[in-house]
Amino acid sequence: MKAFDTFDADLRKNLLMLFAAGLFFWSGLASLLPTLPLYIEHIGATKQEIGIVMGSFAIGMLLFRPQMGALADRRGRKIVLLIGMSVAAIAPFGYLFVKSIIPLMVIRSFHGISIAAFATAYISLVGDLAPENRRGEVVGYMSLVNPLGVAIGPAIGGFLQELAGYTPLFLSSATLGFLGLLCIIPIVNPPVVIKPINSKNDNFWQLLTSPRVRIPAIVLLLSGLTLGSLHTFISLFIKSTGVDLNAGFFFTAAAISSFSCRLVTGKASDRYGRGLFVTMSLIAYTLSMICIWQANTPFMFLLGALMEGAASGTLIPMISVLMTDRALPHERGRIFGASLMGFDIGLAIASPIFGTFAETLGYRSMFGFTTGLTILAMIIFLTQSSRNIPQSVRFAFGRAEDIYAVK
């Protein structure tokens, strides 16, 4: 991380406080990953109801991501960071008092606003601050908050739930959100870049369907479907197989792998191009889902977790940098909001769809189906990521430049 030594003191302070805020945010959110499905099952929900409640999280993301992206462009990144962290601090209190499905869906949807705001503003601000020639490296390092949080959070959540029950678990998640708010306060908001008078006035849907955003959004849609089903049902699948493995260790293994990949792929993408690493991540996703689909031992589950971590630890940062490359400063928030919409939709519909699937055919068959989604994502990216199929293949393997990058 020697790149940070070359930055001035104010920039380093901004990045440090932003990193700390991100770490608290993702730790608090991830502490509920292995525990909330078990809580919903504990109060008597069916598999399908568990999927519906967990999937409700993405409703908040879907409804508010466009507004949060536009607000970040119009009013600056800091206000949107504060909105996202405030929701992350307040929402866990709702789980303390709710014991039925419909109110849980409402609270879970409200909780989803946190990612719509915080994640959009976070990556937009990093994109603003990162030097263009080291953008992949800086985004890669700053994205480490996600795997670190997803490593720390489930361990905290699983430990508190087993040791003390659900009330301390939810209070702990809220506390982490409030600590994140304290980190955001000293961050200096960069000047808002005013849109040039003669610039094209794309609305949200025009951005989403434009060539520079459409294919990354589709890839993220299919990845969101896969990740949504995995995060919702992996704890229950492990339990149903009788394998002696704490589900929290699955998330921790994935986070360690994700962390390790982010240390090197961002910097490498500055040299070898973003397309190559998107392709590698989709291959890793496919191998991960094959392992989980066939898993009957702790080793196979953990191997699948390591490959899933490598996949997500490469895909999300690489598409984030790709979108930064393709966006002007005054539209960066809206571009991130549009590209991540695919991921939000995938997360939103994965749980109810695959919950119904699991209810009928079981968890193993469900994970077999998701393997096909990762293969489809890889085919689409290999053939559609540039102007035509030959150029797409070259870009996907790092042999051609991104034709949509802003020069």
PyMOL commands that set and color helices and strands:
alter all, ss='L'
color gray80, all
select helices_A, chain A and resi 2-6+9-30+36-42+47-55+57-75+77-97+101-129+132-142+145-164+166-184+204-209+211-241+247-272+274-294+298-325+329-339+341-361+363-384+389-396
alter helices_A, ss='H'
color red, helices_A
deselect
rebuild
show_as cartoon
